[in-house]
Amino acid sequence: QRSYKVGQEHLLRALEHNNKYEDLENAPIAAPSPLDVLNNPHRHLHNFSRTEIFTSDGTKIVTIHHSNNDIADTTYDPPDVFHLDENGNIISTNFPCPNNCGYLVTWHKTHCCNACRRAAGLSYKNNPICHEERCEHKPLTSQPGAQLKLVNRQKLQQALVEASIQEDDAANRRYTEGRKEAKHAERILRQALASVSIFVRERHASVYSSVVNSTINQFPLGSPRGGCQCNQERKSNIQQELDVISSCLSHLQGQIVTLKELQTHLYQEAQNLKSRQEELTKRIEAEKSRILEDLRHRVFGGNVPCDLYHEHPAPSAPMEEDILRDMINCGTNIR
């Protein structure tokens, strides 16, 4: 039961690591768009300060200094810079396009252009195929801090990849340990059933058979495979193992109760046998005393005491010596 519970704990941890691995693999980096940062910095930034500089052509440059909330504190994150027109629309920013095409986010909300957004994950640096005519084609070097922002984003992506690998390894390790504990519990259960003595099996055949028959579902014929698996297959196998262990624990609890009842019954039988043994011993002692008393009267005429455990008086005739020898042998045999 303890091994089953340890295996269950390992498998639950494996399921937890597998879910984290799925989240890291499937969920992209949810970086706020430049427009979101500009309009609602309180939601996306921890500590920030905002400065605005108006230019001679009627536009203004907004700079937001902030502390980094995504990557390590030791990594410097440059401020966010926005160039706005008279109506407050974004002309340019220092945000790199999330498609890593090498251009900056300008008039588009999230990317350098619509074509780059539609080709997310398929573009290459300065590849004209993924850009449309409305793309401003502003390189990263045209705005201060843009290249460093791209480097920091790449660091964050690398950190997420490493975290994903760690979660994947932890899930495999926990899954393997959980299967080992389940197999160990199965092996102990087989040994426990085999350790029941032949006497108990024969005397309480129905109870023993019920316990053995209830273990059929605890030894499944098909077992999920180990080794390298995709996260979906591993998740399915972990859940299958958990279902098997839950069923085993349920059956095992009933088996423990049955065997404890059998143990109590056997103890009562042993107590009854002990009482009968004591009763028979008393009857044997009484019968032995009666026989010896009868022999004493017949041999010595009732005048000489006789005890098998003390020195016997010298016999008066050879016949008496033979009778005394028979008396001693008789007492020993009765005992």
C-alpha positions as CSV (number, residue, x, y, z in Angstrom):
1,Q,0.0,0.0,0.0
2,R,2.9,2.4,0.8
3,S,4.6,1.6,-2.5
4,Y,1.3,2.2,-4.4
5,K,0.9,5.6,-2.7
6,V,4.5,6.6,-3.4
7,G,4.0,5.7,-7.1
8,Q,0.8,7.6,-7.1
9,E,2.6,10.7,-5.8
10,H,5.3,10.4,-8.5
11,L,2.7,10.1,-11.2
12,L,0.8,13.1,-10.0
13,R,4.0,15.1,-10.1
14,A,4.8,13.7,-13.5
15,L,1.3,14.9,-14.7
16,E,2.0,18.4,-13.2
17,H,5.4,18.6,-15.0
18,N,3.8,17.4,-18.3
19,N,1.1,20.1,-18.1
20,K,3.8,22.8,-17.5
21,Y,5.7,21.4,-20.4
22,E,2.6,21.7,-22.6
23,D,2.0,25.3,-21.6
24,L,5.6,26.2,-22.4
25,E,5.5,24.4,-25.7
26,N,2.2,25.6,-26.9
27,A,1.8,29.1,-25.5
28,P,3.9,31.7,-27.3
29,I,5.5,34.6,-25.5
30,A,2.7,36.9,-24.7
31,A,4.6,40.2,-25.0
32,P,2.4,43.3,-24.9
33,S,2.0,45.3,-28.1
34,P,3.5,48.8,-28.3
35,L,0.0,50.3,-28.4
36,D,-1.0,48.4,-25.2
37,V,2.1,49.6,-23.4
38,L,1.5,53.2,-24.6
39,N,-2.2,53.3,-23.6
40,N,-2.1,51.1,-20.4
41,P,1.4,51.0,-18.9
42,H,0.1,50.2,-15.5
43,R,-1.1,46.8,-16.7
44,H,2.1,45.7,-18.3
45,L,4.9,47.5,-16.4
46,H,6.0,47.4,-12.7
47,N,7.7,50.7,-12.0
48,F,7.8,53.2,-14.8
49,S,8.1,56.9,-15.6
50,R,6.8,58.7,-18.7
51,T,8.3,61.7,-20.4
52,E,7.0,63.6,-23.5
53,I,9.0,65.8,-25.9
54,F,7.2,67.9,-28.5
55,T,9.0,68.5,-31.8
56,S,8.8,71.5,-34.1
57,D,6.7,69.6,-36.7
58,G,3.9,69.1,-34.2
59,T,4.7,65.5,-33.4
60,K,5.9,64.2,-30.0
61,I,8.3,61.6,-28.7
62,V,7.1,59.6,-25.7
63,T,9.6,57.7,-23.6
64,I,8.6,55.2,-20.9
65,H,11.4,54.1,-18.5
66,H,10.5,50.9,-16.6
67,S,12.0,48.0,-14.6
68,N,12.1,44.7,-16.4
69,N,9.5,42.2,-15.4
70,D,10.2,39.3,-17.9
71,I,13.9,38.6,-17.8
72,A,16.6,38.6,-15.1
73,D,17.0,41.8,-13.0
74,T,20.6,42.0,-14.0
75,T,19.7,42.4,-17.6
76,Y,19.2,46.0,-18.7
77,D,15.9,46.6,-20.6
78,P,16.0,49.8,-22.6
79,P,13.1,52.3,-22.4
80,D,10.1,52.1,-24.8
81,V,10.2,55.0,-27.3
82,F,7.1,56.1,-29.3
83,H,7.0,58.7,-32.1
84,L,3.4,60.0,-32.3
85,D,1.8,62.3,-34.9
86,E,-0.5,65.2,-34.1
87,N,-3.5,62.9,-33.6
88,G,-1.6,60.5,-31.3
89,N,-1.2,57.8,-33.9
90,I,2.1,55.8,-33.8
91,I,4.5,56.7,-36.5
92,S,7.4,54.6,-35.2
93,T,8.6,52.7,-32.1
94,N,11.7,50.9,-31.0
95,F,9.9,47.6,-30.7
96,P,11.3,44.8,-32.9
97,C,8.8,43.0,-35.0
98,P,7.9,39.7,-33.1
99,N,8.4,37.8,-36.3
100,N,12.2,38.5,-36.1
101,C,12.2,39.9,-39.6
102,G,14.7,42.7,-38.8
103,Y,12.3,45.6,-39.0
104,L,10.6,47.7,-36.4
105,V,6.9,47.9,-35.4
106,T,5.5,51.2,-36.8
107,W,1.9,51.9,-37.9
108,H,0.8,48.2,-37.3
109,K,-0.4,47.3,-33.8
110,T,1.8,44.3,-33.3
111,H,4.0,43.7,-36.4
112,C,5.8,45.7,-39.0
113,C,3.0,45.0,-41.5
114,N,0.0,42.7,-42.1
115,A,1.9,40.4,-44.3
116,C,4.5,39.8,-41.6
117,R,1.8,39.1,-39.1
118,R,0.2,36.5,-41.5
119,A,3.6,34.9,-42.1
120,A,4.4,34.7,-38.4
121,G,7.1,32.1,-37.8
122,L,7.8,31.7,-41.6
123,S,9.8,34.8,-42.4
124,Y,13.5,35.4,-42.5
125,K,15.4,38.5,-41.9
126,N,14.8,41.2,-44.6
127,N,12.8,38.6,-46.7
128,P,10.7,40.8,-49.1
129,I,8.2,38.0,-49.5
130,C,6.6,38.5,-46.1
131,H,6.3,42.3,-46.4
132,E,3.7,44.4,-48.2
133,E,4.0,47.8,-49.8
134,R,2.8,49.6,-46.7
135,C,5.7,48.2,-44.6
136,E,8.0,51.0,-43.5
137,H,11.0,48.8,-43.7
138,K,12.7,50.5,-40.7
139,P,15.7,48.6,-39.6
140,L,16.5,48.0,-35.9
141,T,19.4,50.4,-36.1
142,S,17.1,53.3,-36.8
143,Q,15.9,53.5,-33.2
144,P,17.9,53.4,-29.9
145,G,17.5,50.3,-27.8
146,A,15.8,48.2,-30.5
147,Q,18.6,45.8,-31.0
148,L,19.0,45.3,-27.2
149,K,15.2,44.6,-27.0
150,L,15.6,41.9,-29.6
151,V,18.5,40.4,-27.7
152,N,16.5,40.4,-24.5
153,R,13.6,38.8,-26.2
154,Q,15.8,36.1,-27.6
155,K,17.2,35.5,-24.0
156,L,13.7,35.2,-22.8
157,Q,12.9,32.7,-25.5
158,Q,16.0,30.7,-24.7
159,A,15.1,30.7,-21.0
160,L,11.6,29.4,-21.9
161,V,13.2,26.6,-24.0
162,E,15.5,25.6,-21.2
163,A,12.5,25.6,-18.8
164,S,10.6,23.5,-21.2
165,I,13.4,20.9,-21.4
166,Q,13.7,20.8,-17.6
167,E,9.9,20.2,-17.3
168,D,10.1,17.5,-20.0
169,D,13.0,15.7,-18.2
170,A,11.2,16.0,-14.8
171,A,8.0,14.6,-16.2
172,N,9.9,11.6,-17.7
173,R,11.8,11.0,-14.5
174,R,8.7,11.1,-12.3
175,Y,6.8,8.9,-14.7
176,T,9.6,6.3,-14.6
177,E,9.8,6.4,-10.8
178,G,6.0,6.1,-10.5
179,R,6.0,3.0,-12.8
180,K,8.8,1.5,-10.8
181,E,6.9,1.9,-7.5
182,A,3.8,0.4,-9.0
183,K,5.8,-2.6,-10.2
184,H,7.4,-2.9,-6.8
185,A,4.0,-2.9,-5.1
186,E,2.8,-5.6,-7.5
187,R,5.8,-7.7,-6.7
188,I,5.3,-7.3,-2.9
189,L,1.6,-8.2,-3.3
190,R,2.5,-11.4,-5.1
191,Q,5.1,-12.3,-2.4
192,A,2.5,-11.6,0.3
193,L,0.0,-13.9,-1.3
194,A,2.6,-16.6,-1.7
195,S,3.7,-16.3,1.9
196,V,0.4,-17.6,3.3
197,S,1.0,-21.0,4.7
198,I,-0.4,-24.1,3.1
199,F,-2.3,-24.8,6.4
200,V,-4.2,-21.5,6.2
201,R,-4.9,-21.9,2.5
202,E,-6.4,-25.3,3.1
203,R,-8.3,-24.5,6.3
204,H,-9.7,-21.2,4.9
205,A,-9.7,-21.9,1.2
206,S,-12.7,-19.8,0.4
207,V,-11.3,-16.6,2.1
208,Y,-7.9,-17.1,0.5
209,S,-9.4,-17.7,-3.0
210,S,-11.5,-14.5,-2.7
211,V,-8.4,-12.5,-1.9
212,V,-6.4,-14.1,-4.8
213,N,-9.3,-13.6,-7.2
214,S,-9.6,-9.9,-6.3
215,T,-6.1,-9.3,-7.4
216,I,-6.8,-9.9,-11.1
217,N,-7.4,-6.2,-11.8
218,Q,-4.2,-5.4,-9.9
219,F,-2.0,-7.2,-12.4
220,P,-3.0,-5.6,-15.8
221,L,-1.8,-7.5,-18.9
222,G,-1.0,-4.4,-20.8
223,S,1.2,-1.7,-19.3
224,P,2.0,1.7,-20.8
225,R,5.4,1.8,-22.4
226,G,8.2,4.0,-21.0
227,G,11.0,5.8,-22.9
228,C,10.7,8.8,-25.1
229,Q,7.1,9.8,-25.8
230,C,5.2,12.9,-27.0
231,N,3.6,14.9,-24.3
232,Q,0.1,13.8,-25.3
233,E,1.0,10.1,-25.2
234,R,2.8,10.5,-21.9
235,K,-0.2,12.3,-20.4
236,S,-2.5,9.5,-21.5
237,N,-0.1,6.9,-20.1
238,I,0.3,8.7,-16.8
239,Q,-3.5,9.0,-16.4
240,Q,-3.9,5.3,-17.2
241,E,-1.3,4.4,-14.6
242,L,-3.0,6.6,-12.0
243,D,-6.4,4.9,-12.8
244,V,-4.8,1.5,-12.3
245,I,-3.1,2.5,-9.0
246,S,-6.4,4.0,-7.7
247,S,-8.2,0.7,-8.5
248,C,-5.4,-1.3,-6.9
249,L,-5.5,0.8,-3.7
250,S,-9.3,0.3,-3.6
251,H,-8.9,-3.5,-4.0
252,L,-6.0,-3.6,-1.6
253,Q,-8.0,-1.9,1.2
254,G,-10.6,-4.6,1.0
255,Q,-7.9,-7.3,0.9
256,I,-6.3,-5.8,4.0
257,V,-9.6,-5.8,5.9
258,T,-10.3,-9.4,4.8
259,L,-6.9,-10.6,5.9
260,K,-7.1,-8.8,9.2
261,E,-10.5,-10.5,9.8
262,L,-8.8,-13.8,8.9
263,Q,-5.9,-13.0,11.3
264,T,-8.4,-12.3,14.1
265,H,-10.2,-15.6,13.3
266,L,-6.9,-17.5,13.3
267,Y,-5.9,-15.9,16.6
268,Q,-9.2,-17.0,18.2
269,E,-8.7,-20.5,16.8
270,A,-5.2,-20.6,18.3
271,Q,-6.6,-19.4,21.7
272,N,-9.2,-22.2,21.5
273,L,-6.6,-24.8,20.7
274,K,-4.4,-23.5,23.6
275,S,-7.4,-23.8,26.0
276,R,-8.1,-27.3,24.8
277,Q,-4.4,-28.2,25.1
278,E,-4.4,-26.9,28.7
279,E,-7.6,-28.9,29.4
280,L,-6.1,-32.1,27.9
281,T,-2.9,-31.5,29.9
282,K,-4.9,-31.3,33.1
283,R,-6.8,-34.5,32.2
284,I,-3.5,-36.3,31.4
285,E,-2.0,-35.2,34.8
286,A,-5.1,-36.4,36.6
287,E,-5.1,-39.7,34.8
288,K,-1.4,-40.2,35.4
289,S,-1.9,-39.4,39.1
290,R,-4.7,-41.9,39.3
291,I,-2.6,-44.7,37.6
292,L,0.4,-44.0,39.9
293,E,-1.8,-44.0,43.0
294,D,-3.3,-47.3,41.9
295,L,0.1,-48.8,41.3
296,R,1.4,-47.5,44.6
297,H,-1.4,-49.2,46.4
298,R,-0.9,-52.4,44.5
299,V,2.9,-52.5,44.9
300,F,3.5,-51.0,48.3
301,G,0.2,-51.6,50.0
302,G,-0.4,-48.0,50.4
303,N,2.3,-47.4,53.0
304,V,5.2,-46.0,50.8
305,P,4.8,-42.8,48.9
306,C,5.9,-42.8,45.3
307,D,6.8,-39.8,43.1
308,L,8.3,-40.1,39.6
309,Y,10.4,-37.0,40.2
310,H,12.1,-38.1,43.4
311,E,14.3,-40.9,44.5
312,H,12.4,-44.1,44.6
313,P,12.6,-46.6,47.6
314,A,14.4,-49.8,47.1
315,P,12.1,-52.5,45.7
316,S,11.4,-55.5,47.9
317,A,11.4,-58.0,45.0
318,P,12.4,-58.2,41.4
319,M,8.7,-58.0,40.4
320,E,8.4,-54.7,42.2
321,E,11.5,-53.3,40.4
322,D,9.9,-54.2,37.0
323,I,6.7,-52.5,38.0
324,L,8.5,-49.3,39.1
325,R,10.4,-49.2,35.8
326,D,7.1,-49.5,33.9
327,M,5.6,-46.8,36.1
328,I,8.4,-44.4,35.1
329,N,8.1,-45.2,31.4
330,C,4.4,-44.9,31.6
331,G,4.6,-41.4,33.1
332,T,7.1,-40.3,30.5
333,N,5.0,-41.5,27.7
334,I,1.9,-39.9,29.1
335,R,3.7,-36.6,29.2
